[in-house]
Amino acid sequence: MNLSEPTPDLLFRTLADPTRRALFERLCREGELTVRVLTDQAGVSQPAVSKHLGVLKEAGLVTDRQEGRQSHYSARPGALAPLVDWTQRMNVFWERRFDDLEDLLRRMDQ
């Protein structure tokens, strides 16, 4: 399991797929679920769900545990921290840009 902090690029690539994003969101909302339960509402086959879960696991967004023959998956919402950091940096960047634009427009109106 890759528990090192994933990069924003890896997280964006992983969550760009709508099926993976839906699986991750469902695990965040509902807690630990089996592959079978996840497959029931995924709209794709069990092998496809397993493959998507593998990609999410590789990115550090989910963990799994075995109980008998069943795999149980849980979300790791804290793994989104690099995206939160990136979004905050972009927010500061754009706020400054809009402030600069507002200043320019004010000066043009005078």
Sequence and secondary structure as in RCSB ss.txt:
>XXXX:A:sequence
MNLSEPTPDLLFRTLADPTRRALFERLCREGELTVRVLTDQAGVSQPAVSKHLGVLKEAGLVTDRQEGRQSHYSA
RPGALAPLVDWTQRMNVFWERRFDDLEDLLRRMDQ
>XXXX:A:secstr
   S   HHHHHHHHTSHHHHHHHHHHHHH SEEHHHHHHTTSS HHHHHHHHHHHHHTTSEEEEEETTEEEEEE
 GGGGHHHHHHHHHHHHHHHHHHHHHHHHHHHHH 
